Amino acid sequence: MIERRVRFIYPPHLLDKPIIYDFGKKFDVVTNILEANVTLQQGRLLLSIRGEEEVIEQGLAWVSEQGVIVER
């Protein structure tokens, strides 16, 4: 099990979607929001993610496919 810190940047149309919740459920990872700044124009979150490395990578690819910018 590893821990990664990543930043998620949300466009306005995704701010009301439960992407972090879905990410944790679908990929069996534990997320912790370390920092958040959400406005009507954008959401910026710093997350700690714990899980198996391969699963985290698959999950981050899925998050990107949803339209969230993932900064590693």
KAWOHU-V8601 format. One line per field, one symbol per residue. ss: DSSP state (H for helix, E for strand, C for the rest). phi: phi as a letter, one per 20 degrees, with the letter a starting at -180 (. if undefined). A space follows every 10 residues. Layout:
BEGIN
ss: ???
phi: ???
END
This chain:
BEGIN
ss: CEEEEEEEEE EHHHCCCCHH HHHHHHHCCE EEEEEEEECC CEEEEEEEEE ECHHHHHHHH HHHHHCCCEE EC
phi: .cccdcddde fgfdfeeeff ffgfffdldd dceebbbccf eadccdddcd rfgffgffff ffgfffoeed de
END
